[in-house]
Amino acid sequence: MPFTLPELPYAYDALGPYMSKETLEFHHDKHHQAYVTNGNNLLKGTEFEDKPLEEVVKGSFGKNAGLFNNAGQHYNHIHFWKWMKPNGGGKPSGTIEKALTDSFGSFDKFKEDFIAAGTTQFGSGWAWLAVKNGKIEVSKTPNGENPLVHGATPILGVDVWEHSYYIDYRNRRPDYLKAFVENLVNWDYVEELYTHAAK
């Protein structure tokens, strides 16, 4: 099953002013497309050629670095576009709010930990909210790595590669992360993934 670039679930200018049209054009059309193209080339002739994406990510980790990096980033970005929506962010309600409060003590503590994870990830990488052994935890990973390869299910991730924020925020990564949590997160999608992962 070759990788294909998904359409953005909103217009390129829909996330402004927190993420600009220019950022989305570069990030989606150039960077994500490159992971798809390179991933497809690296898939050819491997044991993973007809496997679902999650299996490719888990199976290639530690065995085929080139394929893993591109498959991992493809997986991460498929979700990343859905983890954002116009007029998103703020404090969630329902099941996910209860789960965050149970795990972190309060929504504000989750927000603080999540932003800290993204801020302190040295170089390129991601900050995550994931379900592991029935519990929600915040983590960070380098490059295209994600919680799947550490026995967890990601339910929210934020890209801290420079191409994700440099056009809009220059070197102010903490400002980008704050804007992401406060104005962009699609909590409906997080809740959907959480419900599925917590079963």
BAKEKOL-486095 format. One record per residue: residue number from 1; residue in three letters; x, y, z of N, C-alpha, C, CB in turn. Coordinates in pm, whole numbers, plus 50000, padded with zeros to 5 digits. Glycine has a CB too. Layout:
<rs>
[r NUM, 'ALA', [X, Y, Z], [X, Y, Z], [X, Y, Z], [X, Y, Z]],
...
</rs>
This chain:
<rs>
[r 1, 'MET', [50084, 49881, 50000], [50000, 50000, 50000], [50088, 50124, 50000], [49905, 50001, 50122]],
[r 2, 'PRO', [50106, 50185, 49885], [50195, 50302, 49882], [50139, 50416, 49966], [50216, 50349, 49738]],
[r 3, 'PHE', [50230, 50499, 50015], [50190, 50616, 50093], [50132, 50720, 49997], [50312, 50675, 50173]],
[r 4, 'THR', [50030, 50791, 50041], [49976, 50901, 49962], [49960, 51023, 50052], [49840, 50861, 49896]],
[r 5, 'LEU', [49976, 51139, 49993], [49965, 51264, 50068], [49818, 51297, 50088], [50038, 51381, 49994]],
[r 6, 'PRO', [49773, 51308, 50214], [49631, 51343, 50236], [49608, 51491, 50209], [49588, 51307, 50380]],
[r 7, 'GLU', [49487, 51524, 50170], [49449, 51666, 50158], [49443, 51725, 50299], [49309, 51683, 50083]],
[r 8, 'LEU', [49470, 51853, 50312], [49449, 51919, 50440], [49299, 51921, 50469], [49509, 52065, 50440]],
[r 9, 'PRO', [49258, 51902, 50595], [49115, 51903, 50627], [49055, 52043, 50638], [49093, 51829, 50756]],
[r 10, 'TYR', [49130, 52146, 50595], [49083, 52286, 50600], [49161, 52362, 50494], [49103, 52351, 50745]],
[r 11, 'ALA', [49121, 52484, 50469], [49192, 52568, 50370], [49331, 52605, 50424], [49110, 52697, 50338]],
[r 12, 'TYR', [49422, 52637, 50333], [49559, 52672, 50372], [49566, 52794, 50464], [49643, 52697, 50249]],
[r 13, 'ASP', [49467, 52883, 50452], [49472, 53005, 50534], [49381, 52994, 50657], [49432, 53127, 50451]],
[r 14, 'ALA', [49328, 52873, 50684], [49227, 52858, 50790], [49283, 52863, 50932], [49155, 52727, 50771]],
[r 15, 'LEU', [49414, 52844, 50948], [49471, 52838, 51083], [49539, 52968, 51125], [49571, 52724, 51092]],
[r 16, 'GLY', [49531, 53069, 51039], [49590, 53197, 51072], [49517, 53262, 51189], [49588, 53290, 50950]],
[r 17, 'PRO', [49586, 53349, 51265], [49726, 53391, 51247], [49826, 53297, 51316], [49744, 53531, 51300]],
[r 18, 'TYR', [49777, 53185, 51371], [49864, 53099, 51454], [49954, 53009, 51369], [49778, 53014, 51547]],
[r 19, 'MET', [49906, 52973, 51251], [49988, 52900, 51154], [49950, 52954, 51017], [49967, 52743, 51164]],
[r 20, 'SER', [50046, 53011, 50948], [50016, 53085, 50825], [49997, 52994, 50704], [50126, 53183, 50797]],
[r 21, 'LYS', [49936, 53051, 50603], [49918, 52984, 50475], [50055, 52940, 50419], [49845, 53078, 50373]],
[r 22, 'GLU', [50154, 53029, 50431], [50288, 52998, 50378], [50349, 52877, 50450], [50381, 53120, 50393]],
[r 23, 'THR', [50333, 52873, 50582], [50384, 52758, 50659], [50317, 52629, 50612], [50361, 52778, 50810]],
[r 24, 'LEU', [50185, 52632, 50598], [50114, 52510, 50557], [50150, 52468, 50415], [49963, 52531, 50568]],
[r 25, 'GLU', [50170, 52564, 50327], [50210, 52530, 50190], [50345, 52460, 50188], [50215, 52656, 50101]],
[r 26, 'PHE', [50440, 52514, 50261], [50573, 52451, 50267], [50567, 52317, 50340], [50673, 52544, 50337]],
[r 27, 'HIS', [50500, 52318, 50456], [50502, 52203, 50545], [50426, 52084, 50483], [50440, 52239, 50681]],
[r 28, 'HIS', [50307, 52110, 50433], [50225, 52003, 50374], [50272, 51967, 50233], [50077, 52045, 50370]],
[r 29, 'ASP', [50281, 52067, 50145], [50306, 52039, 50003], [50450, 51998, 49974], [50271, 52161, 49921]],
[r 30, 'LYS', [50545, 52049, 50054], [50685, 52018, 50027], [50739, 51910, 50123], [50771, 52145, 50038]],
[r 31, 'HIS', [50732, 51939, 50253], [50792, 51847, 50350], [50716, 51714, 50359], [50796, 51912, 50488]],
[r 32, 'HIS', [50585, 51719, 50380], [50510, 51594, 50391], [50516, 51518, 50258], [50362, 51623, 50431]],
[r 33, 'GLN', [50506, 51589, 50147], [50516, 51522, 50016], [50650, 51449, 50002], [50500, 51625, 49902]],
[r 34, 'ALA', [50757, 51509, 50052], [50890, 51446, 50044], [50894, 51316, 50124], [50999, 51542, 50095]],
[r 35, 'TYR', [50829, 51312, 50243], [50826, 51188, 50321], [50750, 51079, 50245], [50760, 51212, 50460]],
[r 36, 'VAL', [50643, 51119, 50178], [50562, 51025, 50100], [50644, 50970, 49983], [50433, 51093, 50048]],
[r 37, 'THR', [50707, 51059, 49907], [50786, 51019, 49790], [50904, 50930, 49831], [50837, 51143, 49715]],
[r 38, 'ASN', [50980, 50976, 49928], [51097, 50899, 49974], [51056, 50767, 50037], [51180, 50981, 50075]],
[r 39, 'GLY', [50948, 50772, 50116], [50898, 50650, 50180], [50858, 50545, 50077], [50779, 50682, 50269]],
[r 40, 'ASN', [50788, 50588, 49973], [50747, 50495, 49868], [50867, 50433, 49797], [50657, 50565, 49767]],
[r 41, 'ASN', [50968, 50515, 49771], [51089, 50463, 49705], [51160, 50361, 49794], [51186, 50578, 49670]],
[r 42, 'LEU', [51165, 50390, 49924], [51235, 50301, 50018], [51155, 50176, 50052], [51267, 50376, 50145]],
[r 43, 'LEU', [51023, 50182, 50031], [50937, 50065, 50056], [50959, 49954, 49953], [50789, 50107, 50056]],
[r 44, 'LYS', [50990, 49995, 49831], [50999, 49899, 49720], [51095, 49786, 49750], [51042, 49970, 49593]],
[r 45, 'GLY', [51044, 49664, 49732], [51130, 49547, 49748], [51157, 49507, 49892], [51258, 49571, 49682]],
[r 46, 'THR', [51093, 49574, 49989], [51115, 49535, 50129], [51000, 49446, 50177], [51127, 49661, 50220]],
[r 47, 'GLU', [51019, 49387, 50292], [50914, 49302, 50352], [50790, 49383, 50392], [50970, 49228, 50475]],
[r 48, 'PHE', [50805, 49515, 50394], [50696, 49602, 50442], [50608, 49655, 50328], [50753, 49718, 50520]],
[r 49, 'GLU', [50639, 49615, 50207], [50576, 49678, 50089], [50423, 49680, 50095], [50619, 49606, 49965]],
[r 50, 'ASP', [50360, 49574, 50141], [50214, 49570, 50142], [50153, 49580, 50281], [50166, 49444, 50076]],
[r 51, 'LYS', [50232, 49627, 50376], [50185, 49633, 50515], [50118, 49768, 50544], [50302, 49611, 50612]],
[r 52, 'PRO', [50024, 49771, 50641], [49966, 49899, 50683], [50075, 49989, 50744], [49851, 49877, 50786]],
[r 53, 'LEU', [50052, 50120, 50738], [50152, 50218, 50781], [50203, 50194, 50923], [50095, 50356, 50771]],
[r 54, 'GLU', [50112, 50165, 51018], [50156, 50144, 51157], [50255, 50028, 51166], [50035, 50116, 51248]],
[r 55, 'GLU', [50230, 49923, 51090], [50321, 49807, 51091], [50456, 49842, 51029], [50259, 49689, 51014]],
[r 56, 'VAL', [50454, 49926, 50925], [50580, 49970, 50863], [50662, 50049, 50966], [50552, 50058, 50736]],
[r 57, 'VAL', [50594, 50141, 51037], [50662, 50224, 51137], [50723, 50136, 51247], [50563, 50327, 51200]],
[r 58, 'LYS', [50643, 50048, 51304], [50693, 49963, 51414], [50799, 49865, 51365], [50577, 49885, 51478]],
[r 59, 'GLY', [50777, 49807, 51249], [50868, 49703, 51198], [51002, 49754, 51151], [50802, 49630, 51086]],
[r 60, 'SER', [51003, 49878, 51099], [51130, 49931, 51044], [51214, 50001, 51150], [51100, 50028, 50931]],
[r 61, 'PHE', [51155, 50026, 51269], [51228, 50097, 51375], [51350, 50014, 51419], [51135, 50124, 51497]],
[r 62, 'GLY', [51467, 50078, 51414], [51590, 50010, 51455], [51644, 49913, 51352], [51567, 49938, 51583]],
[r 63, 'LYS', [51574, 49897, 51238], [51619, 49801, 51136], [51648, 49867, 51002], [51513, 49693, 51117]],
[r 64, 'ASN', [51565, 49967, 50967], [51581, 50033, 50837], [51558, 50182, 50860], [51480, 49974, 50729]],
[r 65, 'ALA', [51666, 50250, 50893], [51655, 50390, 50937], [51590, 50481, 50834], [51793, 50444, 50971]],
[r 66, 'GLY', [51629, 50468, 50708], [51574, 50554, 50603], [51424, 50537, 50590], [51641, 50525, 50470]],
[r 67, 'LEU', [51381, 50412, 50582], [51239, 50384, 50569], [51165, 50429, 50695], [51215, 50233, 50543]],
[r 68, 'PHE', [51221, 50398, 50811], [51156, 50437, 50937], [51135, 50588, 50945], [51239, 50389, 51056]],
[r 69, 'ASN', [51240, 50665, 50913], [51230, 50812, 50924], [51117, 50867, 50839], [51362, 50877, 50884]],
[r 70, 'ASN', [51106, 50817, 50716], [51002, 50868, 50626], [50864, 50815, 50661], [51036, 50832, 50482]],
[r 71, 'ALA', [50855, 50687, 50696], [50726, 50629, 50736], [50677, 50692, 50865], [50737, 50474, 50752]],
[r 72, 'GLY', [50769, 50711, 50960], [50735, 50773, 51088], [50682, 50915, 51068], [50856, 50775, 51181]],
[r 73, 'GLN', [50752, 50991, 50985], [50708, 51129, 50961], [50576, 51132, 50884], [50815, 51206, 50884]],
[r 74, 'HIS', [50556, 51036, 50793], [50428, 51030, 50721], [50314, 51003, 50821], [50432, 50919, 50610]],
[r 75, 'TYR', [50334, 50905, 50907], [50234, 50874, 51011], [50207, 50996, 51099], [50282, 50754, 51099]],
[r 76, 'ASN', [50315, 51058, 51147], [50302, 51173, 51237], [50222, 51286, 51171], [50441, 51224, 51278]],
[r 77, 'HIS', [50252, 51311, 51044], [50188, 51424, 50976], [50043, 51396, 50936], [50267, 51461, 50853]],
[r 78, 'ILE', [50011, 51273, 50901], [49871, 51239, 50873], [49784, 51283, 50991], [49854, 51084, 50846]],
[r 79, 'HIS', [49835, 51256, 51113], [49761, 51293, 51233], [49776, 51442, 51267], [49808, 51209, 51351]],
[r 80, 'PHE', [49896, 51495, 51243], [49923, 51635, 51278], [49821, 51729, 51214], [50065, 51674, 51236]],
[r 81, 'TRP', [49790, 51709, 51086], [49692, 51796, 51019], [49556, 51785, 51087], [49681, 51760, 50868]],
[r 82, 'LYS', [49522, 51666, 51134], [49391, 51646, 51199], [49392, 51691, 51345], [49348, 51499, 51190]],
[r 83, 'TRP', [49511, 51703, 51402], [49521, 51749, 51541], [49500, 51900, 51553], [49657, 51712, 51599]],
[r 84, 'MET', [49481, 51965, 51438], [49457, 52110, 51440], [49325, 52139, 51369], [49575, 52187, 51372]],
[r 85, 'LYS', [49262, 52249, 51408], [49143, 52295, 51338], [49127, 52445, 51359], [49016, 52219, 51386]],
[r 86, 'PRO', [49057, 52513, 51269], [49031, 52655, 51291], [48952, 52672, 51421], [48953, 52717, 51170]],
[r 87, 'ASN', [48983, 52776, 51496], [48916, 52802, 51625], [48927, 52684, 51721], [48769, 52836, 51602]],
[r 88, 'GLY', [49041, 52618, 51718], [49063, 52505, 51808], [49125, 52551, 51939], [49152, 52401, 51742]],
[r 89, 'GLY', [49187, 52456, 52007], [49257, 52488, 52131], [49164, 52512, 52248], [49343, 52607, 52111]],
[r 90, 'GLY', [49220, 52576, 52349], [49144, 52601, 52472], [49133, 52474, 52554], [49003, 52655, 52438]],
[r 91, 'LYS', [49044, 52477, 52650], [49029, 52365, 52743], [48922, 52269, 52689], [48992, 52415, 52886]],
[r 92, 'PRO', [48954, 52140, 52680], [48854, 52046, 52630], [48748, 52016, 52735], [48921, 51917, 52584]],
[r 93, 'SER', [48646, 51945, 52695], [48546, 51900, 52791], [48529, 51749, 52776], [48409, 51975, 52770]],
[r 94, 'GLY', [48439, 51692, 52852], [48408, 51550, 52836], [48517, 51456, 52884], [48379, 51522, 52693]],
[r 95, 'THR', [48522, 51342, 52818], [48611, 51232, 52859], [48757, 51273, 52864], [48595, 51116, 52766]],
[r 96, 'ILE', [48800, 51346, 52762], [48943, 51380, 52753], [48982, 51478, 52865], [48975, 51442, 52615]],
[r 97, 'GLU', [48892, 51570, 52899], [48924, 51663, 53008], [48939, 51587, 53140], [48815, 51772, 53021]],
[r 98, 'LYS', [48850, 51492, 53163], [48857, 51411, 53285], [48986, 51329, 53288], [48734, 51318, 53294]],
[r 99, 'ALA', [49020, 51270, 53173], [49142, 51188, 53164], [49268, 51273, 53191], [49153, 51121, 53026]],
[r 100, 'LEU', [49270, 51395, 53137], [49385, 51484, 53159], [49393, 51525, 53306], [49375, 51609, 53069]],
[r 101, 'THR', [49280, 51558, 53365], [49278, 51597, 53506], [49320, 51480, 53595], [49137, 51646, 53547]],
[r 102, 'ASP', [49270, 51360, 53565], [49309, 51240, 53643], [49459, 51213, 53633], [49230, 51117, 53593]],
[r 103, 'SER', [49515, 51234, 53513], [49656, 51201, 53492], [49752, 51309, 53540], [49681, 51176, 53346]],
[r 104, 'PHE', [49714, 51436, 53523], [49808, 51546, 53552], [49768, 51630, 53672], [49820, 51634, 53433]],
[r 105, 'GLY', [49648, 51609, 53724], [49601, 51690, 53837], [49515, 51806, 53792], [49718, 51742, 53916]],
[r 106, 'SER', [49548, 51861, 53673], [49467, 51971, 53616], [49501, 51985, 53469], [49491, 52106, 53693]],
[r 107, 'PHE', [49414, 52051, 53395], [49443, 52078, 53254], [49565, 52168, 53242], [49320, 52143, 53184]],
[r 108, 'ASP', [49577, 52266, 53331], [49690, 52359, 53325], [49824, 52288, 53342], [49676, 52467, 53432]],
[r 109, 'LYS', [49825, 52185, 53429], [49949, 52109, 53450], [49984, 52029, 53324], [49935, 52014, 53574]],
[r 110, 'PHE', [49882, 51970, 53259], [49907, 51902, 53131], [49969, 52000, 53032], [49774, 51842, 53073]],
[r 111, 'LYS', [49907, 52118, 53020], [49952, 52219, 52923], [50098, 52257, 52949], [49862, 52346, 52931]],
[r 112, 'GLU', [50129, 52278, 53077], [50266, 52313, 53117], [50364, 52202, 53078], [50273, 52339, 53270]],
[r 113, 'ASP', [50329, 52078, 53109], [50417, 51963, 53079], [50435, 51942, 52929], [50362, 51835, 53143]],
[r 114, 'PHE', [50325, 51959, 52855], [50328, 51938, 52710], [50415, 52044, 52642], [50184, 51941, 52651]],
[r 115, 'ILE', [50397, 52170, 52682], [50477, 52279, 52626], [50624, 52262, 52664], [50424, 52417, 52676]],
[r 116, 'ALA', [50649, 52219, 52788], [50787, 52196, 52833], [50853, 52085, 52752], [50790, 52160, 52983]],
[r 117, 'ALA', [50778, 51979, 52721], [50834, 51868, 52643], [50876, 51917, 52504], [50731, 51752, 52629]],
[r 118, 'GLY', [50790, 51998, 52443], [50822, 52051, 52310], [50936, 52151, 52312], [50700, 52116, 52250]],
[r 119, 'THR', [50941, 52231, 52418], [51046, 52333, 52430], [51183, 52270, 52453], [51012, 52430, 52545]],
[r 120, 'THR', [51186, 52163, 52531], [51314, 52102, 52570], [51359, 51989, 52477], [51305, 52049, 52712]],
[r 121, 'GLN', [51279, 51957, 52373], [51325, 51859, 52275], [51438, 51924, 52195], [51208, 51811, 52180]],
[r 122, 'PHE', [51560, 51874, 52214], [51676, 51936, 52150], [51674, 51904, 52000], [51809, 51886, 52215]],
[r 123, 'GLY', [51685, 52007, 51918], [51684, 51985, 51774], [51544, 51948, 51726], [51783, 51875, 51735]],
[r 124, 'SER', [51539, 51871, 51618], [51411, 51834, 51558], [51343, 51723, 51635], [51430, 51793, 51414]],
[r 125, 'GLY', [51210, 51724, 51633], [51138, 51617, 51701], [50993, 51654, 51725], [51204, 51585, 51832]],
[r 126, 'TRP', [50933, 51586, 51822], [50791, 51601, 51851], [50767, 51595, 52001], [50709, 51491, 51780]],
[r 127, 'ALA', [50659, 51659, 52045], [50608, 51641, 52182], [50476, 51567, 52169], [50591, 51780, 52258]],
[r 128, 'TRP', [50449, 51479, 52267], [50336, 51387, 52255], [50249, 51380, 52380], [50386, 51250, 52221]],
[r 129, 'LEU', [50124, 51348, 52357], [50034, 51299, 52460], [49996, 51160, 52410], [49906, 51394, 52483]],
[r 130, 'ALA', [50022, 51057, 52492], [49999, 50920, 52446], [49939, 50835, 52557], [50129, 50857, 52396]],
[r 131, 'VAL', [49876, 50727, 52516], [49819, 50632, 52612], [49911, 50511, 52619], [49674, 50591, 52571]],
[r 132, 'LYS', [49958, 50481, 52740], [50045, 50365, 52760], [49996, 50289, 52883], [50195, 50407, 52776]],
[r 133, 'ASN', [49970, 50161, 52866], [49917, 50078, 52976], [49796, 50142, 53043], [50027, 50052, 53081]],
[r 134, 'GLY', [49708, 50200, 52960], [49585, 50259, 53012], [49600, 50398, 53071], [49530, 50171, 53115]],
[r 135, 'LYS', [49725, 50448, 53080], [49748, 50580, 53139], [49790, 50680, 53031], [49856, 50573, 53249]],
[r 136, 'ILE', [49756, 50808, 53055], [49798, 50914, 52962], [49930, 50972, 53010], [49689, 51026, 52950]],
[r 137, 'GLU', [50024, 50992, 52917], [50152, 51051, 52955], [50201, 51148, 52848], [50258, 50941, 52980]],
[r 138, 'VAL', [50282, 51243, 52891], [50348, 51336, 52799], [50490, 51284, 52775], [50351, 51484, 52856]],
[r 139, 'SER', [50534, 51291, 52649], [50672, 51250, 52618], [50723, 51334, 52502], [50679, 51098, 52583]],
[r 140, 'LYS', [50849, 51313, 52467], [50906, 51380, 52351], [50995, 51280, 52279], [50986, 51509, 52391]],
[r 141, 'THR', [51010, 51298, 52149], [51094, 51207, 52071], [51177, 51288, 51972], [51008, 51101, 51996]],
[r 142, 'PRO', [51295, 51236, 51933], [51374, 51304, 51832], [51325, 51272, 51691], [51521, 51266, 51846]],
[r 143, 'ASN', [51352, 51362, 51600], [51329, 51341, 51456], [51188, 51291, 51426], [51430, 51241, 51403]],
[r 144, 'GLY', [51174, 51177, 51356], [51041, 51128, 51319], [50987, 51020, 51409], [51044, 51078, 51180]],
[r 145, 'GLU', [51059, 50995, 51519], [51019, 50889, 51612], [50885, 50926, 51678], [51130, 50866, 51720]],
[r 146, 'ASN', [50809, 50826, 51718], [50682, 50853, 51786], [50652, 50746, 51891], [50567, 50862, 51683]],
[r 147, 'PRO', [50550, 50766, 51975], [50522, 50672, 52084], [50488, 50530, 52040], [50409, 50725, 52166]],
[r 148, 'LEU', [50447, 50512, 51914], [50414, 50377, 51866], [50529, 50279, 51889], [50381, 50381, 51717]],
[r 149, 'VAL', [50652, 50328, 51870], [50768, 50238, 51880], [50812, 50218, 52025], [50884, 50292, 51798]],
[r 150, 'HIS', [50741, 50282, 52117], [50771, 50266, 52259], [50651, 50206, 52333], [50810, 50401, 52322]],
[r 151, 'GLY', [50567, 50136, 52259], [50455, 50065, 52320], [50340, 50152, 52364], [50504, 49989, 52436]],
[r 152, 'ALA', [50329, 50272, 52306], [50221, 50363, 52343], [50143, 50405, 52218], [50278, 50489, 52416]],
[r 153, 'THR', [50026, 50461, 52239], [49943, 50508, 52128], [49932, 50660, 52134], [49801, 50443, 52131]],
[r 154, 'PRO', [49986, 50731, 52034], [49977, 50877, 52037], [49834, 50925, 52015], [50068, 50936, 51930]],
[r 155, 'ILE', [49792, 51022, 52097], [49659, 51081, 52078], [49668, 51231, 52049], [49571, 51057, 52204]],
[r 156, 'LEU', [49787, 51289, 52070], [49811, 51429, 52032], [49962, 51447, 52015], [49754, 51530, 52140]],
[r 157, 'GLY', [50000, 51513, 51907], [50142, 51540, 51886], [50160, 51677, 51826], [50206, 51432, 51796]],
[r 158, 'VAL', [50273, 51739, 51858], [50305, 51868, 51796], [50446, 51861, 51739], [50293, 51986, 51901]],
[r 159, 'ASP', [50457, 51905, 51616], [50582, 51900, 51541], [50671, 52017, 51584], [50556, 51904, 51388]],
[r 160, 'VAL', [50792, 51987, 51632], [50883, 52096, 51667], [51005, 52104, 51575], [50930, 52080, 51811]],
[r 161, 'TRP', [50993, 52044, 51456], [51093, 52071, 51353], [51080, 52218, 51315], [51074, 51976, 51226]],
[r 162, 'GLU', [51190, 52281, 51279], [51185, 52426, 51253], [51089, 52463, 51140], [51323, 52478, 51218]],
[r 163, 'HIS', [51074, 52374, 51041], [50985, 52411, 50929], [50839, 52422, 50974], [50996, 52306, 50815]],
[r 164, 'SER', [50809, 52371, 51093], [50672, 52379, 51145], [50639, 52518, 51200], [50652, 52275, 51253]],
[r 165, 'TYR', [50742, 52593, 51239], [50712, 52721, 51304], [50800, 52838, 51264], [50722, 52704, 51449]],
[r 166, 'TYR', [50910, 52815, 51193], [51008, 52923, 51176], [50957, 53041, 51094], [51131, 52868, 51111]],
[r 167, 'ILE', [50873, 53014, 50994], [50818, 53125, 50913], [50735, 53219, 51001], [50731, 53070, 50796]],
[r 168, 'ASP', [50658, 53160, 51092], [50565, 53240, 51174], [50624, 53289, 51306], [50443, 53158, 51204]],
[r 169, 'TYR', [50715, 53211, 51364], [50762, 53244, 51499], [50913, 53263, 51509], [50720, 53135, 51595]],
[r 170, 'ARG', [50983, 53246, 51396], [51130, 53248, 51399], [51180, 53149, 51507], [51184, 53394, 51428]],
[r 171, 'ASN', [51263, 53196, 51600], [51321, 53103, 51699], [51238, 53091, 51826], [51462, 53148, 51735]],
[r 172, 'ARG', [51115, 53143, 51826], [51034, 53146, 51949], [50949, 53019, 51960], [50942, 53272, 51951]],
[r 173, 'ARG', [51014, 52907, 51976], [50941, 52780, 51983], [50836, 52776, 52095], [51040, 52666, 52003]],
[r 174, 'PRO', [50866, 52826, 52217], [50763, 52824, 52323], [50636, 52900, 52283], [50819, 52884, 52450]],
[r 175, 'ASP', [50650, 53011, 52208], [50531, 53087, 52164], [50446, 53004, 52068], [50573, 53220, 52096]],
[r 176, 'TYR', [50514, 52932, 51979], [50445, 52843, 51885], [50368, 52734, 51960], [50545, 52780, 51786]],
[r 177, 'LEU', [50433, 52674, 52059], [50369, 52566, 52135], [50249, 52617, 52214], [50471, 52501, 52230]],
[r 178, 'LYS', [50263, 52735, 52271], [50153, 52795, 52346], [50035, 52823, 52251], [50199, 52927, 52416]],
[r 179, 'ALA', [50064, 52877, 52133], [49960, 52906, 52035], [49892, 52777, 51988], [50019, 52982, 51913]],
[r 180, 'PHE', [49972, 52670, 51975], [49917, 52541, 51933], [49813, 52491, 52034], [50031, 52437, 51917]],
[r 181, 'VAL', [49850, 52490, 52161], [49759, 52439, 52265], [49639, 52531, 52283], [49834, 52423, 52399]],
[r 182, 'GLU', [49663, 52661, 52280], [49555, 52756, 52311], [49461, 52784, 52195], [49614, 52885, 52358]],
[r 183, 'ASN', [49509, 52766, 52071], [49429, 52811, 51956], [49412, 52711, 51842], [49490, 52932, 51902]],
[r 184, 'LEU', [49484, 52600, 51844], [49480, 52510, 51728], [49434, 52368, 51755], [49613, 52504, 51668]],
[r 185, 'VAL', [49454, 52316, 51874], [49427, 52173, 51898], [49281, 52137, 51868], [49460, 52137, 52044]],
[r 186, 'ASN', [49266, 52029, 51794], [49134, 51973, 51764], [49103, 51867, 51871], [49128, 51912, 51618]],
[r 187, 'TRP', [49041, 51911, 51981], [49017, 51819, 52093], [48919, 51708, 52059], [48966, 51897, 52212]],
[r 188, 'ASP', [48833, 51732, 51959], [48740, 51626, 51918], [48817, 51505, 51863], [48640, 51680, 51810]],
[r 189, 'TYR', [48920, 51535, 51784], [49001, 51426, 51726], [49084, 51357, 51836], [49094, 51482, 51615]],
[r 190, 'VAL', [49135, 51435, 51930], [49211, 51377, 52042], [49121, 51283, 52121], [49268, 51490, 52135]],
[r 191, 'GLU', [48999, 51328, 52147], [48903, 51246, 52223], [48871, 51116, 52149], [48773, 51326, 52248]],
[r 192, 'GLU', [48853, 51128, 52018], [48826, 51010, 51934], [48940, 50907, 51946], [48807, 51053, 51784]],
[r 193, 'LEU', [49063, 50955, 51935], [49180, 50867, 51944], [49194, 50810, 52086], [49309, 50943, 51905]],
[r 194, 'TYR', [49166, 50893, 52186], [49175, 50848, 52324], [49074, 50736, 52352], [49152, 50966, 52420]],
[r 195, 'THR', [48952, 50756, 52309], [48846, 50657, 52329], [48886, 50523, 52268], [48713, 50706, 52268]],
[r 196, 'HIS', [48944, 50530, 52150], [48988, 50410, 52079], [49106, 50343, 52153], [49030, 50447, 51932]],
[r 197, 'ALA', [49202, 50427, 52197], [49324, 50374, 52262], [49297, 50319, 52402], [49430, 50483, 52270]],
[r 198, 'ALA', [49198, 50376, 52469], [49172, 50338, 52608], [49089, 50210, 52621], [49101, 50450, 52680]],
[r 199, 'LYS', [49040, 50158, 52508], [48957, 50036, 52511], [49035, 49916, 52561], [48899, 50007, 52372]],
</rs>
